[in-house]
Amino acid sequence: MKFDRRVNFLKKNWRKINNRFSSIQIIVFYYLAMTVLSLFLFSLPIFREPGSHVSFLDMVFMAISTISVTGLTTFDINSVFNDTGVLMLEVLFHIGGLGIMMITTFFFIVSKRRITLKQRQLIMTDMNQPRLSGIVNLIRITFTMLLAIEVLFGTIFSIYFYFAGYYHKISQAVFFGFYQAISAVTNSGFDVTGESIIPFSHDVFFIITIMVLIFIGGIGFPVLMDFHGWIYHKKSKSRIPFRFSLFSKIALLAFFVLFIGGTVAIWLLEKDHNFSNMGLFDQWLNSSFYSMTTRNAGLQIHDLNLFQNTTLIIFSLLMFIGCSPSSVGGGIRTTTIAIIGLYLYSFLKNENDINIFGRKIAQEDVRKSVVVFMLSAGMCLFSILFLTATEDHSLISIIVEVTSAFGTTGLSLGITDDLSNTGKIMIAVLMFIGRVGMLYTLMLFVPKETQDLGYEFPEEKIIIG
């Protein structure tokens, strides 16, 4: 009887919370709760190496970095967490990368529990989707697809690591094989060996495979859904042509433009510098790898201090942009920069509308893109200026650190553990905002219901430029 009363009490209060707070505010609360839970798990002896000691602030930093799947750490993971702790991190990578609502909804689907309208609204918010229809099917297909990819490539890596001689014990090959697959798909970028993937820097098969997995994790769940539908359509041999969504087309276009542009820029800057002792194929392979990994994965096959400052600025720009929306990545997202580019193009052509692929982009999406870009750029600029005043590090190191945190990438010039407590807090806040998204961070402080004024003010022209 007492238990039933407690359950009813919790249900009643939970309804009050749902009615009082917006979906965005509830989702942010979920991620804060998961950060606290991660902090608690990190303190358990079962996941820690004997005698390891880390300060409370560093553990908070690690918890935020884990839930935001950034990869920045202030201590060596392999000296603090044991193998069980690494497995625990892999579980948290999925929660942070795929999203809390995707994980919980998939278990609801498996257990055949009813998904309420409010839960669907939370799913829509967490996955940054514009509509409710098909949201559960999106989760079911993409989660199954990503899990199957991790198992497949984890198995491939395990076999490859063992027979290629990277690990002489099959247990080690399996452990690190699955870790590399999960780390690449979730774009977590955490280094659990102390060497990232530098030992594989000359392994063409491994580097290309890692790039494919990074692409799968960062291209966006709706794009994966469209590819699944396209494959199913081909198998059905239907005469009706399959149509990819406008989001998928723009996301793919922006992704490949940034990838190719980044590859060319990195190659031009480093072919006579860091890549001067490589053949032409290896130069292009390394350039394409960094063009891909800087977009969100944070994996590295060189010491970043070997690159020129101009190249590091290119890295920072790519990290600032990040991956596609509704993916495992952060940053301002590829569609944001694509819409801004299309807006500038249409302005130069003196066109009022932005048209692409036979469709017109809504003015609301254009406004959102401009707001996200301006606020994100302003926040990163403020963070760089702030850290320049509080930290004793070079400007380029701070730029890389800030953009890496905001883009939830995890690349660093090695200054993370040397930051002051103030600097660590600033970077931690950037990581959390990068995971939640700048638009949602802004809307977090907007009331659930806004009042319409019901009238418009007279329009008047002003001088621009």
C-alpha positions in Angstrom: 0.0 0.0 0.0 2.8 2.4 0.9 4.7 1.6 -2.2 1.6 2.3 -4.4 1.1 5.7 -2.7 4.8 6.6 -3.4 4.4 5.6 -7.0 1.3 7.7 -7.4 3.0 10.6 -5.7 5.9 10.4 -8.1 3.6 10.1 -11.1 1.6 13.2 -9.9 4.7 15.3 -9.4 6.2 14.1 -12.7 3.1 15.3 -14.5 3.5 18.7 -12.8 7.1 18.9 -14.1 6.0 17.9 -17.6 3.4 20.6 -17.6 5.6 23.3 -16.2 8.8 22.8 -18.1 9.4 22.7 -21.9 10.7 19.6 -23.6 14.1 21.3 -24.1 14.4 22.0 -20.4 13.5 18.4 -19.5 16.1 17.1 -22.0 18.8 19.3 -20.6 17.8 18.1 -17.1 18.2 14.5 -18.3 21.8 15.2 -19.5 22.6 16.9 -16.3 21.3 13.9 -14.4 23.4 11.6 -16.5 26.4 13.7 -15.8 25.8 13.3 -12.1 25.3 9.6 -12.5 28.5 9.3 -14.5 30.3 11.2 -11.7 29.0 8.6 -9.2 30.0 5.7 -11.4 33.5 7.1 -11.8 34.0 7.1 -8.0 33.2 3.3 -7.6 36.2 1.2 -6.9 35.0 -1.5 -9.3 35.8 0.8 -12.2 39.1 2.3 -10.9 42.7 1.2 -10.8 43.9 0.6 -7.2 45.4 3.7 -5.6 44.3 6.1 -8.3 43.3 9.6 -7.2 41.7 12.4 -9.2 40.3 15.6 -7.9 36.6 16.3 -7.8 36.7 19.0 -10.4 38.7 16.7 -12.8 36.1 14.0 -12.3 33.3 16.5 -13.1 35.2 17.5 -16.2 35.5 13.9 -17.2 31.8 13.2 -16.6 30.8 16.2 -18.9 33.4 15.2 -21.5 32.0 11.6 -21.5 28.3 12.5 -21.7 29.1 15.1 -24.5 31.4 12.4 -26.1 34.1 15.1 -26.5 37.2 13.2 -25.5 39.1 15.9 -23.6 40.5 14.7 -20.3 42.7 16.2 -17.6 44.3 12.8 -16.7 45.4 9.6 -18.3 42.4 7.3 -18.6 44.5 4.1 -18.6 46.1 5.0 -15.3 42.7 5.8 -13.5 40.2 3.4 -15.1 40.6 -0.4 -15.3 39.2 -2.6 -18.1 35.8 -2.7 -16.5 35.9 1.1 -16.3 36.6 1.3 -20.0 33.6 -0.9 -20.7 31.5 1.4 -18.5 32.8 4.3 -20.6 31.6 2.6 -23.8 28.1 2.4 -22.4 28.2 6.1 -21.5 29.5 6.9 -25.0 26.2 5.5 -26.4 24.1 7.4 -24.0 25.9 10.7 -24.8 26.4 10.1 -28.6 23.1 8.5 -29.6 21.0 10.4 -27.0 19.3 9.5 -23.8 15.9 9.3 -25.5 17.1 7.0 -28.3 18.5 4.6 -25.8 15.4 4.6 -23.5 13.0 4.5 -26.4 14.7 1.5 -27.9 14.4 -0.4 -24.7 10.7 0.6 -24.5 10.3 -0.9 -28.0 12.1 -4.1 -27.1 10.0 -4.5 -23.9 6.8 -3.6 -25.9 5.9 -0.7 -23.6 3.6 2.0 -24.8 5.3 5.3 -25.8 3.2 8.3 -24.8 2.8 11.5 -26.7 5.0 13.4 -24.2 7.7 10.9 -24.6 7.5 11.3 -28.4 7.8 15.0 -27.9 10.9 14.5 -25.8 12.4 12.1 -28.4 11.7 14.7 -31.1 13.5 17.4 -29.1 16.5 15.2 -28.1 17.0 14.1 -31.7 16.4 17.5 -33.2 13.5 16.3 -35.4 11.0 18.7 -37.0 7.9 16.4 -36.6 6.5 13.5 -34.5 5.5 11.2 -37.3 8.0 8.3 -37.8 10.1 9.2 -34.9 9.9 5.8 -33.2 10.6 4.0 -36.4 13.6 6.2 -36.9 15.0 5.2 -33.5 14.3 1.5 -34.1 16.0 1.4 -37.5 19.0 3.7 -36.8 19.8 2.2 -33.3 19.7 -1.4 -34.8 21.8 -0.3 -37.7 24.5 1.4 -35.6 24.6 -1.5 -33.1 25.0 -3.9 -36.0 27.8 -1.8 -37.5 29.6 -1.7 -34.2 29.4 -5.5 -33.8 30.5 -6.1 -37.4 33.5 -3.8 -37.4 34.4 -4.6 -33.8 34.7 -8.2 -34.9 36.7 -7.2 -38.0 39.1 -5.1 -35.9 39.5 -7.9 -33.3 40.5 -10.4 -36.0 42.7 -7.9 -37.8 44.5 -6.7 -34.6 45.3 -10.3 -33.7 46.5 -11.6 -37.0 48.3 -8.4 -37.9 50.3 -8.7 -34.7 49.1 -5.5 -33.0 48.0 -7.6 -29.9 49.4 -11.0 -29.1 46.5 -12.0 -26.9 43.1 -12.6 -28.4 41.4 -11.1 -25.4 43.3 -7.8 -25.9 42.6 -7.8 -29.6 38.8 -8.2 -28.9 38.9 -5.6 -26.2 40.6 -2.9 -28.2 38.9 -3.9 -31.5 35.5 -3.3 -30.1 36.6 -0.2 -28.3 38.0 1.4 -31.5 34.8 0.5 -33.4 32.5 2.0 -30.7 34.8 5.0 -30.3 34.7 5.8 -34.0 30.9 5.3 -34.5 30.1 7.4 -31.4 32.8 9.9 -32.3 34.0 9.9 -28.7 37.7 10.2 -29.3 38.8 9.2 -25.8 42.4 7.9 -25.6 42.5 4.8 -23.4 46.1 3.7 -24.4 48.0 7.0 -24.1 48.8 6.9 -27.8 45.4 7.4 -29.4 45.7 5.6 -32.8 49.2 6.7 -33.5 50.5 3.1 -33.7 48.2 2.6 -36.7 49.4 5.7 -38.6 50.8 3.6 -41.4 48.0 1.1 -41.6 45.9 2.1 -44.7 43.2 -0.5 -44.0 42.6 0.7 -40.5 42.7 4.4 -41.2 40.2 4.1 -44.1 37.9 1.9 -42.1 38.0 4.4 -39.1 37.1 7.2 -41.5 34.1 5.2 -42.8 32.9 4.7 -39.2 33.4 8.3 -38.3 31.3 9.2 -41.4 28.5 6.9 -40.4 28.3 8.3 -36.9 28.5 12.0 -38.0 26.3 12.1 -41.1 23.1 12.2 -39.2 20.4 9.6 -38.2 17.8 10.8 -40.7 20.4 10.3 -43.5 21.0 6.7 -42.3 17.2 6.3 -42.3 17.0 7.5 -45.9 19.8 5.1 -46.9 17.9 2.3 -45.2 14.8 3.2 -47.1 16.7 3.5 -50.4 18.2 0.0 -50.0 14.7 -1.4 -49.1 13.3 0.4 -52.2 15.9 -1.2 -54.4 15.2 -4.6 -53.1 11.4 -4.2 -53.7 12.1 -3.3 -57.3 9.5 -0.6 -57.2 9.0 1.5 -60.3 8.3 4.6 -58.2 11.6 6.6 -57.9 13.0 6.9 -54.3 13.3 10.5 -53.1 15.9 11.5 -50.5 14.8 14.2 -48.1 16.1 17.7 -48.5 17.8 17.4 -45.2 19.8 14.3 -46.4 20.7 16.0 -49.6 22.0 19.2 -47.9 23.7 17.2 -45.1 25.6 15.0 -47.6 26.5 18.0 -49.9 27.8 20.0 -47.0 29.6 17.0 -45.5 31.5 16.2 -48.7 32.2 19.9 -49.6 33.8 20.4 -46.2 35.6 17.0 -46.4 37.1 17.6 -49.8 37.8 21.3 -49.1 39.5 20.4 -45.8 41.5 17.6 -47.4 42.9 19.9 -50.1 43.7 22.7 -47.6 45.5 20.4 -45.2 47.5 18.8 -48.0 48.6 22.2 -49.5 49.7 23.4 -46.1 51.5 20.2 -44.9 52.8 18.5 -48.1 56.1 20.3 -47.7 56.0 20.4 -43.9 54.7 17.6 -41.6 53.9 15.3 -44.6 57.2 16.0 -46.5 58.7 12.6 -45.8 55.6 10.7 -47.2 54.6 9.5 -50.6 51.8 11.3 -52.5 49.2 8.6 -51.6 50.1 8.8 -47.9 49.9 12.6 -47.9 46.4 12.5 -49.3 45.4 9.8 -46.9 46.6 11.7 -43.9 45.1 14.9 -45.1 41.7 13.2 -45.7 41.9 11.5 -42.3 42.4 14.8 -40.5 39.7 16.5 -42.5 37.4 13.8 -41.3 38.5 13.4 -37.7 38.6 17.1 -36.9 34.9 17.3 -37.7 34.1 15.4 -34.5 36.0 12.2 -33.8 39.1 13.6 -32.2 41.3 10.7 -33.1 44.9 11.5 -34.2 47.8 9.7 -35.8 50.4 12.5 -35.2 51.4 14.8 -32.4 49.3 18.0 -33.2 52.2 20.2 -32.2 54.0 19.1 -35.4 51.4 21.0 -37.6 51.7 24.6 -38.7 49.6 27.2 -37.0 47.7 27.8 -40.2 46.8 24.1 -40.4 45.7 24.2 -36.8 43.4 27.1 -37.6 41.8 25.0 -40.4 41.4 22.2 -37.8 39.7 24.7 -35.5 37.3 25.9 -38.3 36.3 22.3 -39.0 35.8 21.5 -35.3 33.7 24.7 -35.0 31.4 23.5 -37.8 31.2 19.9 -36.6 28.9 17.2 -37.9 25.3 17.0 -39.2 22.4 17.7 -36.9 20.7 14.7 -35.2 24.0 12.8 -35.1 26.6 12.0 -32.5 28.5 15.2 -33.1 28.6 18.8 -31.9 29.5 22.2 -33.3 27.2 24.6 -35.2 26.4 21.6 -37.6 26.9 21.3 -41.3 23.4 22.3 -42.4 23.8 25.6 -40.5 26.9 26.6 -42.5 25.3 25.3 -45.7 22.2 27.4 -45.3 24.3 30.5 -44.4 26.4 29.9 -47.6 23.3 29.5 -49.7 21.8 32.6 -48.1 24.9 34.6 -49.1 24.8 33.2 -52.6 21.1 34.1 -53.0 21.8 37.6 -51.7 24.5 38.2 -54.3 22.1 37.0 -57.0 19.5 39.4 -55.6 17.0 36.6 -54.9 14.5 36.7 -52.1 14.3 32.9 -51.6 16.9 30.2 -51.1 16.1 27.4 -53.6 18.1 24.1 -53.8 17.3 20.7 -55.2 13.9 21.9 -56.3 12.8 23.0 -52.9 12.6 26.4 -51.0 14.3 26.7 -47.6 12.0 28.2 -45.0 12.8 31.6 -43.7 12.6 30.3 -40.1 15.5 27.9 -40.8 17.5 30.7 -42.3 17.0 32.9 -39.2 17.9 30.0 -36.9 21.1 29.3 -38.9 22.2 33.0 -38.6 21.4 33.1 -34.9 23.2 29.8 -34.2 26.3 30.9 -36.2 26.5 34.4 -34.6 25.9 33.2 -31.0 28.3 30.3 -31.4 31.0 32.5 -32.9 30.5 35.1 -30.2 30.6 32.5 -27.4 33.8 30.9 -28.8 35.4 34.3 -29.3 34.6 35.3 -25.7 35.9 32.0 -24.4 39.2 32.5 -26.3 39.6 36.0 -25.0 38.7 34.9 -21.4 41.2 31.9 -21.5 43.9 34.1 -23.0 43.6 36.3 -19.9 43.4 33.5 -17.4 45.8 30.8 -18.8 49.5 30.9 -19.6 49.3 29.2 -23.0 49.8 30.2 -26.6 46.9 31.7 -28.5 46.7 28.8 -31.0 46.6 26.3 -28.2 43.6 28.1 -26.7 41.8 28.4 -30.0 42.2 24.6 -30.6 41.0 23.9 -27.1 37.9 26.1 -27.3 36.8 24.9 -30.7 37.5 21.3 -29.8 35.3 21.6 -26.7 32.5 23.4 -28.5 32.6 20.9 -31.4 32.8 18.0 -28.9 35.9 16.8 -30.8 38.6 16.1 -28.2 41.7 17.2 -30.1 44.2 19.2 -28.0 47.7 20.5 -28.1 48.2 19.0 -24.6 47.1 21.9 -22.4 43.9 20.4 -21.0 45.5 19.0 -17.8 47.5 22.3 -17.3 44.4 24.5 -17.3 43.5 26.4 -14.2 40.3 25.5 -12.3 38.6 28.5 -14.0 39.8 27.3 -17.4 38.5 23.8 -16.8 35.1 25.1 -15.9 35.0 27.2 -19.0 35.9 24.3 -21.2 33.4 22.0 -19.4 30.6 24.5 -20.1 31.6 24.7 -23.8 31.5 20.9 -24.0 28.0 20.7 -22.5 26.7 23.5 -24.8 28.3 21.8 -27.7 26.4 18.5 -26.9 23.0 20.2 -26.2 23.3 22.6 -29.1 23.5 26.4 -29.2 19.9 26.8 -30.3 18.6 24.6 -27.5 20.8 26.4 -25.0 19.3 29.7 -26.0 15.7 28.3 -25.9 16.4 26.8 -22.5 15.7 30.2 -21.0 12.6 30.8 -23.0 9.3 30.3 -21.2 7.2 27.3 -22.2 4.5 29.6 -23.7 5.3 32.9 -25.3 2.6 35.6 -25.6 1.8 37.0 -29.1 1.5 40.8 -29.1 -1.2 40.6 -31.7 0.0 43.7 -33.6 3.0 44.8 -35.8 5.0 48.0 -35.6 5.5 50.3 -38.7 8.4 49.3 -40.9 11.2 51.8 -41.5 14.4 51.4 -43.6 17.9 52.0 -42.1 21.3 52.4 -43.7 23.4 49.2 -43.9 27.1 48.8 -44.8 
